[in-house]
Amino acid sequence: MRPTDERPHPRTGRLCLDQTIHLIVSATQALPVEVRFSYDAADPFAVRMDFTGCAGVAAPWVFARDLLYAGLQELSGIGHVRVWPDRRRHGAGSIRILLNGREGTAVLRVPAAPFEKWLTKTFSVVPAGTEQDHLYWDDVVRELLQRN
């Protein structure tokens, strides 16, 4: 799948990137996986990753945008998610994302250039440090109250 780089939707500020990444299964094998990264100004701190090539099989993951951005340069994250540039094996051309979930652990290799270009564009939609200005607290409180 060719990476797609969409312009933000004029009303929602949503950006998407369709990309083929690789699930690392061994030191010598990696399986291609189709994913969609999406960013929405309505949820300004988060980047969502949906596994589009296996709908219904894999749950989406939601990452802190800052965690992904930091992971382009250095090891970032603790707990369930870690992100780092993959310089040893593949040069500066990819990043690794480690996911620890209830069902196990997965390591993903993401082509860095298109991902970094797309992630940088999210900061033109919602600049760093202004995320709280894009939250609609009445909507957040209403949603939380509806859950209980």
Summary of the structure (lengths in Angstrom):
residues: 148
radius of gyration: 15.9
end to end distance: 41.1
largest distance: 50.2
contacts: 385
relative contact order: 0.17
helix: 28%
strand: 38%
